[in-house]
Amino acid sequence: MKLSGFEQHLTITTKRLVLRPFGPHDADRVRVIVESGARFLPPGVPAHVSGVSQWLSYGVHELWRSGQGVHLAMLADGVIVGAISLFKAVWAAGTAEVGYGVHPMHRGRGYATEALAGLTEWALTEGGLRRVELRANLDNTSSLRVAEKAGFTREGLLRGGGHEDDGPHDLVVFGMISRDLAMGPPTVNGRGFGTGVRLESERLLLRPFTGTDARDVHAAVDGDPEINRWMPWAEGYDLQRAYDWCTRYAHADSVNGVHFAIEPRTGGRLAGSAGVQRADWERGDAEIGYWISPWARRQGVALEATRALTTFLMMRGFHRVTLLIAVGNHASQGVARKAGFTEEGILRRALHVSGGLSDAVLFSLLKGEPF
């Protein structure tokens, strides 16, 4: 394990960003930021432009000189779009905390997620750390989503653990450890999803099916016009078939696919199913799909589950995730677009639906693209 500190000239390159230390050459850029009043730079940044040169020469590097962390500028096409830091490093334990900020003009483009994922991956490999922690205000939904999309696991809540100008805030604690980069043990020749995998998002828990889910699965499918229209297996569905699915077929192939029951984190009835239908480990692409229980629709469940599942696959090493949706299924197509997927084209008679074959819209998302 590394026992000293971070490299003086540490530079990390992701698909769109360069993360590197601040320096005197950033003076003009930082002065413009300070004058604009934008608040996203590391702690200690001067409130007046007269202090910028001193801060860039000394102040911003105090954390690095202490051996406890490093502040990095986040650049896209040569423009400082944000900043990200590792701090509170305890080298003997191999732990550190991460924080970031994005310029208001550059938010909503996925820069925070990309920077967080890139720095954390470096920290848990070349950086010699074994655990990186992130804390975010419970009411800061944007930061919570960034942590989840970057692959962090929500671990708990610190009541009143943070303090802002308006008073105390509850903090959500996220963590990522070295083995999370592989997302669990493989099953066959280094490929597979393993068993017992559970995913968490802001409102949902994606977990393996159990026999106790059979009644909710049957109630969701039986007589529902939407599921029966698009899912050919739904015809004549009964409780025995639901039970067989929950206890056998949903667990039958952990190499080429994985199936999750969608459950609200606050409890309640099954919200649906989401899973990987085809995983090509050699090519690094996977197809996903889902259905939502009638009582859980129009609440953003499909969108949140799609994002959680896509994040899981990207962390497992897949670089491309696809959705194949019948041309008439406009609701599911809307979910794909909201999740950041790109429409690639129409595959003729490519999808089985009730009553025969349908043309299908092919959507895809590539690793590194914002979603």
C-alpha positions in Angstrom: 0.0 0.0 0.0 1.2 3.5 -0.8 2.1 5.3 2.4 3.1 8.9 1.4 0.8 11.1 -0.6 -0.4 12.1 -4.0 1.8 12.7 -7.0 2.7 16.4 -7.4 1.8 16.5 -11.1 -1.1 14.0 -11.0 -3.1 14.1 -14.2 -6.1 11.9 -15.0 -7.7 11.9 -18.5 -11.2 10.7 -19.1 -13.3 10.7 -22.2 -14.0 14.4 -22.1 -12.0 15.8 -19.2 -8.5 16.4 -17.9 -8.1 16.4 -14.2 -4.9 18.1 -13.1 -3.5 20.3 -10.3 -4.2 24.1 -10.3 -1.2 26.3 -11.2 -0.1 29.9 -11.8 -1.0 29.4 -15.5 -4.6 29.3 -14.4 -4.6 32.8 -13.1 -6.6 34.4 -15.8 -9.2 31.6 -15.8 -9.6 31.7 -12.0 -9.8 35.5 -11.9 -12.8 35.4 -14.3 -14.4 32.7 -12.1 -13.9 34.8 -8.9 -15.2 37.9 -10.6 -18.4 36.1 -11.7 -19.2 35.0 -8.2 -19.5 31.3 -9.2 -18.9 29.1 -6.2 -17.5 25.7 -7.1 -13.7 26.0 -6.6 -11.9 24.3 -3.6 -12.1 25.7 -0.1 -9.9 28.7 0.5 -10.3 30.3 -2.9 -9.9 34.1 -2.4 -13.0 36.3 -2.5 -11.2 39.0 -4.5 -9.1 38.7 -7.6 -6.1 40.3 -5.9 -5.5 37.1 -4.0 -5.7 34.7 -6.9 -2.0 34.5 -7.8 -1.0 33.8 -4.1 -3.7 31.1 -3.9 -2.6 29.4 -7.1 1.1 29.4 -6.0 0.6 28.3 -2.4 -2.9 28.1 -0.9 -4.4 25.5 -3.3 -1.4 23.2 -2.7 -1.5 23.2 1.1 -3.6 20.0 1.1 -1.1 18.3 -1.1 1.9 19.4 1.0 0.2 18.0 4.1 0.0 14.6 2.4 -3.8 14.4 3.1 -5.2 15.1 -0.4 -5.1 17.0 -3.6 -7.2 19.6 -5.4 -7.6 19.1 -9.1 -9.0 21.4 -11.8 -11.6 19.8 -14.1 -11.0 20.9 -17.7 -13.1 20.3 -20.8 -11.5 21.6 -24.1 -9.1 23.8 -22.0 -11.9 25.4 -20.0 -12.1 25.0 -16.2 -15.6 23.5 -15.8 -15.2 22.4 -12.2 -12.9 21.1 -9.5 -12.6 17.8 -7.7 -10.7 16.9 -4.6 -9.5 14.0 -2.5 -9.0 14.9 1.2 -8.9 13.4 4.7 -6.5 10.7 3.3 -5.4 8.2 6.0 -2.7 6.3 4.2 -2.2 3.7 6.9 -5.9 2.8 6.5 -6.0 3.4 2.7 -9.0 5.7 2.9 -10.0 9.2 1.7 -13.0 11.3 1.0 -13.9 12.9 -2.3 -15.7 16.1 -3.1 -16.4 18.2 -6.3 -18.0 21.3 -7.7 -19.1 22.2 -11.2 -19.4 25.7 -12.7 -23.1 26.6 -12.9 -22.7 27.2 -16.6 -21.5 23.7 -17.2 -23.9 21.6 -15.1 -26.2 19.0 -16.5 -23.6 17.6 -18.9 -22.4 14.7 -16.9 -19.0 16.2 -16.0 -19.4 15.6 -12.3 -20.1 11.9 -12.8 -17.3 11.5 -15.3 -14.7 13.2 -13.1 -15.9 11.4 -9.9 -15.7 8.0 -11.7 -12.3 8.8 -13.2 -10.7 10.0 -10.0 -12.1 7.3 -7.9 -11.0 4.5 -10.2 -7.4 6.0 -10.2 -7.5 6.3 -6.4 -8.5 2.7 -5.9 -5.9 1.4 -8.3 -2.8 3.4 -9.0 -3.5 5.7 -6.1 -3.1 2.9 -3.6 -6.3 3.5 -1.6 -8.8 0.8 -0.7 -11.8 3.0 0.1 -13.2 6.3 -1.1 -16.1 8.0 0.7 -18.4 10.7 -0.5 -20.9 12.7 1.6 -23.8 14.7 0.2 -26.7 16.6 1.6 -29.9 14.5 1.7 -31.8 17.3 0.0 -29.2 17.7 -2.8 -30.8 15.2 -5.2 -28.3 16.1 -8.0 -25.3 15.1 -5.9 -27.0 11.9 -4.8 -27.6 11.0 -8.4 -24.0 11.7 -9.3 -22.7 9.4 -6.6 -25.1 6.6 -7.7 -24.3 7.0 -11.4 -20.5 6.9 -10.6 -21.1 3.5 -8.9 -21.0 4.5 -5.3 -23.0 2.5 -2.7 -25.3 4.4 -0.4 -24.2 3.3 3.1 -26.2 5.3 5.6 -27.4 8.7 6.9 -25.7 11.1 9.3 -28.5 13.1 11.0 -27.5 16.7 11.2 -24.0 15.8 10.0 -23.5 18.7 7.7 -23.9 22.5 8.1 -24.7 25.1 5.6 -25.5 28.8 5.8 -29.1 27.9 6.4 -28.3 25.5 9.3 -27.7 21.8 9.8 -28.4 19.2 7.1 -28.6 15.4 7.1 -25.8 13.8 5.1 -26.0 10.7 3.0 -22.7 8.6 3.2 -21.6 6.8 0.0 -18.6 4.6 -0.3 -16.7 2.7 -2.9 -14.1 0.1 -2.1 -11.5 -1.6 -4.4 -13.6 -4.7 -5.1 -16.5 -2.6 -6.2 -14.6 -1.9 -9.4 -15.3 -5.5 -10.4 -18.9 -5.5 -9.0 -18.7 -8.9 -7.5 -17.3 -12.4 -8.3 -17.5 -13.7 -11.9 -18.9 -17.1 -12.5 -17.6 -18.7 -15.7 -14.1 -18.0 -17.2 -14.1 -14.5 -15.6 -17.5 -13.7 -17.0 -20.9 -13.6 -15.3 -22.9 -11.6 -12.8 -22.6 -13.9 -9.8 -25.5 -14.5 -7.5 -27.2 -12.4 -4.9 -26.3 -9.1 -6.5 -28.3 -6.1 -5.2 -28.4 -2.6 -6.6 -29.6 0.5 -4.9 -30.7 3.9 -6.2 -32.3 6.9 -4.6 -35.8 5.3 -4.2 -35.3 1.7 -5.4 -33.8 -1.6 -4.4 -33.0 -4.0 -7.3 -32.6 -7.5 -5.8 -33.0 -11.1 -6.8 -36.5 -12.5 -7.1 -37.8 -14.8 -4.3 -40.9 -17.0 -4.0 -42.7 -14.3 -1.9 -42.8 -12.1 -5.1 -44.9 -14.6 -7.0 -48.3 -13.1 -6.0 -47.3 -9.5 -6.9 -45.8 -10.7 -10.2 -49.0 -12.5 -11.0 -51.2 -9.5 -10.0 -49.1 -7.2 -12.2 -49.2 -9.4 -15.3 -52.7 -10.9 -15.0 -55.1 -8.9 -17.2 -52.9 -5.8 -17.5 -53.4 -4.5 -21.1 -49.9 -2.9 -21.3 -47.9 -5.9 -20.3 -50.1 -8.3 -22.3 -49.7 -6.1 -25.3 -45.9 -6.0 -25.4 -44.8 -9.2 -23.5 -45.8 -12.4 -25.4 -45.0 -14.6 -22.4 -47.9 -12.8 -20.5 -50.6 -14.7 -22.3 -52.4 -17.1 -20.0 -50.2 -16.2 -17.1 -51.1 -17.8 -13.8 -49.7 -18.0 -10.3 -47.8 -21.2 -10.9 -45.9 -19.6 -13.8 -45.2 -16.6 -11.6 -43.8 -18.8 -8.9 -41.6 -20.8 -11.3 -40.2 -17.5 -12.6 -39.4 -16.1 -9.2 -37.8 -19.3 -7.9 -36.2 -20.9 -11.0 -36.1 -19.1 -14.3 -35.1 -15.7 -13.0 -32.0 -17.3 -11.6 -31.2 -19.8 -14.3 -28.4 -18.1 -16.3 -26.1 -15.7 -14.4 -23.6 -15.6 -17.2 -25.7 -14.2 -20.1 -28.3 -12.3 -18.0 -29.4 -11.2 -14.6 -32.9 -10.4 -13.4 -33.9 -8.0 -10.6 -37.1 -7.5 -8.7 -37.7 -3.7 -8.3 -38.7 -2.8 -4.8 -39.3 0.6 -3.3 -36.7 1.4 -0.6 -39.5 2.5 1.7 -41.2 -0.8 1.4 -44.4 -1.8 -0.3 -45.5 -3.9 -3.3 -43.2 -5.1 -6.1 -42.7 -2.2 -8.6 -41.7 -4.4 -11.5 -38.7 -6.2 -13.0 -35.5 -5.0 -14.7 -32.7 -7.1 -16.1 -30.0 -7.9 -18.6 -31.4 -10.0 -21.4 -28.3 -10.6 -23.4 -24.7 -9.9 -22.3 -21.9 -10.2 -24.8 -18.7 -10.3 -22.7 -16.3 -10.4 -25.6 -17.8 -7.4 -27.4 -18.6 -5.5 -24.2 -22.2 -4.8 -24.9 -25.4 -5.8 -23.2 -29.2 -5.5 -23.8 -31.5 -4.6 -21.0 -35.2 -4.6 -20.5 -37.9 -4.0 -17.9 -41.6 -4.0 -17.1 -43.4 -2.0 -14.4 -46.3 -3.0 -12.2 -49.5 -1.1 -12.9 -49.5 0.4 -9.4 -46.0 1.8 -9.8 -46.3 3.5 -13.2 -45.9 7.2 -14.0 -43.6 7.6 -10.9 -40.2 7.5 -12.7 -39.6 3.9 -11.6 -38.6 2.7 -15.1 -36.2 5.6 -15.6 -34.5 5.2 -12.2 -34.2 1.4 -12.6 -32.8 1.8 -16.1 -30.1 4.2 -14.9 -29.2 2.0 -11.9 -28.9 -1.1 -14.2 -26.9 0.8 -16.8 -24.5 2.1 -14.1 -24.0 -1.5 -12.9 -23.1 -2.7 -16.4 -20.7 0.1 -17.0 -18.9 -0.7 -13.7 -18.7 -4.3 -14.8 -16.7 -3.3 -17.9 -19.4 -3.1 -20.5 -19.0 -0.1 -22.9 -22.3 -0.3 -24.6 -25.8 -0.8 -23.3 -28.9 -1.2 -25.6 -32.6 -1.2 -25.4 -34.8 -2.7 -28.1 -38.4 -1.3 -27.9 -41.4 -2.1 -30.2 -42.2 0.8 -32.5 -45.6 1.4 -30.9 -44.4 1.4 -27.3 -44.0 5.1 -27.0 -43.9 5.2 -23.2 -40.8 2.9 -23.1 -39.2 4.9 -25.9 -39.7 8.0 -23.8 -37.9 6.4 -20.9 -35.0 5.5 -23.1 -34.6 9.1 -24.3 -34.9 10.5 -20.8 -32.2 8.1 -19.6 -29.8 9.5 -22.2 -30.0 6.7 -24.8 -29.6 7.5 -28.5 -32.0 6.2 -31.1 -29.9 4.4 -33.7 -32.6 3.1 -36.1 -35.3 0.5 -36.8 -34.8 -3.2 -36.8 -37.4 -4.8 -39.0 -39.5 -7.6 -37.4 -37.0 -7.9 -34.6 -39.1 -8.2 -31.5 -41.7 -10.7 -30.4 -44.8 -9.1 -29.1 -48.3 -10.5 -28.4 -49.7 -11.5 -31.8 -46.5 -11.8 -33.7 -43.3 -9.9 -34.6 -42.9 -6.1 -34.5 -40.4 -3.7 -35.9 -38.3 -2.3 -33.0 -36.4 0.9 -32.3 -32.8 0.3 -31.2 -31.5 2.6 -28.5 -27.9 2.6 -27.2 -25.8 4.3 -24.5 -22.0 4.3 -24.6 -19.7 4.4 -21.6 -18.8 8.0 -20.8 -21.9 9.5 -22.3 -24.0 11.5 -19.8 -27.3 10.0 -18.7 
